[in-house]
Amino acid sequence: MSKINRYTISIYSENNVGLLNRVSAIFLKRHINLLSFSTSQSEIPNVFRFVIVVKVTEDKIIKLVQQIEKQIDVIRAFYHTDEETIFQETALYKVKSSYLFEERQIQNIIKDSHANIVTVSPEFFVIEKTGFRHETEKLREDLAPYGLLQFVRSGRISVTKAPMGISEILNNFNNQKND
């Protein structure tokens, strides 16, 4: 039986309507749950990068990436293990302002977690924490008793430790498109 691992999939694509639906259908058809999803501009103008985290076997990840690359708008897709990437997530926590001034412990929690206060108003303050999922989750648990009003965490963002050669591929793609 194959071992299930966590993989980060990077998809480089044009920013066209409908691609997200087609990619998500690939996961749905195979009954694969997404652990994390984010998208942004890549290092090449007009090329976007999807970062998706899943837990599957190596056989499944290979087939999954091959299927994703068959999509018309996809330029290239890669998969990597956690050991092959550098990754982080960011979380925001909204807490009642009264706790910041009345509870000394909450200031220690913020300091000990290496989080930052990004805004303070009379009604609430917002804390930002960047780190691994278990770190942002621990801070959420620590803040919960103090009236956590809102919480949101980004999807994983990552870069590979080894060179991917994607910039050359994307530059060639961009040059062909502009010709």
C-alpha positions as CSV (number, residue, x, y, z in Angstrom):
1,M,0.0,0.0,0.0
2,S,1.4,3.4,-0.9
3,K,2.1,5.9,1.8
4,I,-0.1,9.1,2.0
5,N,2.0,12.3,2.0
6,R,1.3,16.0,2.0
7,Y,2.1,17.6,-1.4
8,T,2.2,21.2,-2.5
9,I,1.0,21.6,-6.1
10,S,2.1,24.7,-8.0
11,I,0.1,25.5,-11.1
12,Y,1.2,28.3,-13.5
13,S,-1.5,29.6,-15.8
14,E,-3.0,32.4,-17.7
15,N,-5.6,34.3,-15.7
16,N,-8.7,33.1,-17.6
17,V,-12.3,32.7,-16.4
18,G,-13.3,29.1,-15.7
19,L,-9.9,27.6,-14.9
20,L,-10.6,27.4,-11.2
21,N,-13.8,25.4,-11.9
22,R,-12.0,23.0,-14.2
23,V,-9.2,22.4,-11.7
24,S,-11.5,22.0,-8.8
25,A,-13.5,19.5,-10.8
26,I,-10.4,17.3,-11.2
27,F,-10.1,17.1,-7.4
28,L,-13.8,16.6,-7.0
29,K,-13.9,13.7,-9.5
30,R,-11.1,12.0,-7.5
31,H,-12.6,12.7,-4.1
32,I,-9.5,14.6,-3.0
33,N,-10.0,17.3,-0.3
34,L,-7.9,20.5,-0.6
35,L,-6.1,21.3,2.7
36,S,-5.1,24.7,1.4
37,F,-5.5,26.9,-1.6
38,S,-4.1,30.3,-2.7
39,T,-3.4,32.1,-5.9
40,S,-1.4,35.2,-6.9
41,Q,0.6,36.8,-9.6
42,S,3.8,34.8,-10.3
43,E,7.3,36.2,-11.0
44,I,6.3,36.6,-14.7
45,P,3.9,39.3,-15.8
46,N,0.4,38.0,-16.8
47,V,1.1,34.5,-15.4
48,F,-0.6,33.4,-12.2
49,R,0.3,30.8,-9.7
50,F,-2.1,28.5,-7.8
51,V,-0.7,26.8,-4.7
52,I,-2.8,23.8,-3.6
53,V,-2.0,21.5,-0.7
54,V,-3.4,17.9,-0.6
55,K,-2.7,14.6,1.2
56,V,-2.5,11.7,-1.3
57,T,-0.2,8.9,-2.4
58,E,2.6,9.6,-4.8
59,D,0.8,7.7,-7.6
60,K,-2.3,9.9,-7.2
61,I,-0.3,13.1,-7.1
62,I,1.5,12.2,-10.4
63,K,-1.8,11.4,-12.1
64,L,-3.4,14.6,-10.6
65,V,-0.7,16.9,-11.9
66,Q,-0.8,15.2,-15.3
67,Q,-4.5,15.8,-15.5
68,I,-4.1,19.5,-14.4
69,E,-1.5,20.1,-17.1
70,K,-4.0,18.9,-19.8
71,Q,-6.2,22.0,-19.0
72,I,-5.9,24.5,-21.9
73,D,-4.9,27.5,-19.7
74,V,-2.3,25.7,-17.6
75,I,1.2,26.4,-18.7
76,R,2.9,24.0,-16.2
77,A,2.1,22.2,-13.0
78,F,4.6,20.8,-10.4
79,Y,4.3,19.0,-7.1
80,H,6.6,19.0,-4.1
81,T,6.8,17.5,-0.7
82,D,7.0,19.7,2.5
83,E,10.8,18.9,2.7
84,E,11.3,20.3,-0.8
85,T,9.6,23.7,-0.1
86,I,9.8,26.7,2.1
87,F,6.2,27.6,3.1
88,Q,4.2,29.8,5.4
89,E,0.7,30.9,6.1
90,T,-0.6,34.2,7.5
91,A,-3.5,34.6,10.0
92,L,-5.5,37.6,11.3
93,Y,-7.2,37.7,14.6
94,K,-9.7,40.3,15.7
95,V,-10.1,40.7,19.5
96,K,-12.1,43.1,21.6
97,S,-9.9,46.1,22.5
98,S,-10.8,46.0,26.2
99,Y,-8.7,42.8,26.6
100,L,-5.6,44.5,25.2
101,F,-5.7,47.1,28.0
102,E,-7.2,45.1,30.8
103,E,-5.5,41.7,30.4
104,R,-1.8,41.7,30.7
105,Q,-1.7,38.0,29.7
106,I,-3.0,38.7,26.2
107,Q,0.1,41.0,25.6
108,N,2.3,38.1,26.7
109,I,0.5,35.7,24.3
110,I,1.1,38.1,21.4
111,K,4.8,38.6,22.4
112,D,5.5,34.9,22.9
113,S,3.9,34.0,19.6
114,H,6.0,36.6,17.7
115,A,2.8,38.1,16.3
116,N,2.2,41.7,15.5
117,I,-0.6,44.1,16.3
118,V,-1.6,45.7,13.0
119,T,-4.4,48.0,14.0
120,V,-6.1,49.2,17.2
121,S,-9.5,50.9,17.5
122,P,-11.7,51.6,20.5
123,E,-13.8,48.5,19.8
124,F,-11.2,46.0,18.6
125,F,-7.6,45.3,17.7
126,V,-6.2,43.0,15.0
127,I,-3.2,40.7,15.3
128,E,-1.2,39.3,12.4
129,K,0.8,36.1,12.7
130,T,2.9,34.5,9.9
131,G,4.2,31.0,10.4
132,F,3.4,27.3,10.0
133,R,-0.2,26.1,10.4
134,H,0.4,24.7,13.9
135,E,1.7,28.1,15.0
136,T,-1.3,30.1,13.7
137,E,-3.6,27.5,15.1
138,K,-2.0,27.6,18.6
139,L,-2.4,31.4,18.7
140,R,-6.0,31.0,17.7
141,E,-6.5,28.6,20.6
142,D,-4.7,30.9,23.0
143,L,-6.8,33.9,22.0
144,A,-10.1,32.1,22.1
145,P,-10.8,32.8,25.8
146,Y,-10.3,36.5,25.2
147,G,-13.3,37.1,23.0
148,L,-11.9,36.3,19.5
149,L,-14.3,38.2,17.3
150,Q,-12.9,37.0,13.9
151,F,-10.2,34.7,12.6
152,V,-9.0,34.1,9.1
153,R,-6.0,32.2,7.8
154,S,-4.5,32.3,4.3
155,G,-3.7,29.3,2.2
156,R,-0.1,28.1,2.0
157,I,2.4,30.2,0.1
158,S,5.6,28.4,-0.9
159,V,8.7,28.5,-2.9
160,T,10.9,25.5,-3.7
161,K,14.3,25.0,-2.2
162,A,15.7,23.7,-5.6
163,P,15.5,25.7,-8.8
164,M,12.5,24.8,-10.8
165,G,13.5,26.4,-14.1
166,I,10.0,27.8,-14.4
167,S,11.1,31.3,-15.1
168,E,12.7,30.2,-18.4
169,I,9.5,28.2,-19.3
170,L,7.3,31.2,-18.4
171,N,9.5,33.7,-20.3
172,N,9.4,31.5,-23.4
173,F,5.6,31.2,-23.0
174,N,5.2,35.0,-22.6
175,N,7.5,35.7,-25.6
176,Q,5.5,33.3,-27.8
177,K,2.3,34.9,-26.7
178,N,3.5,38.4,-27.5
179,D,4.8,37.4,-31.0
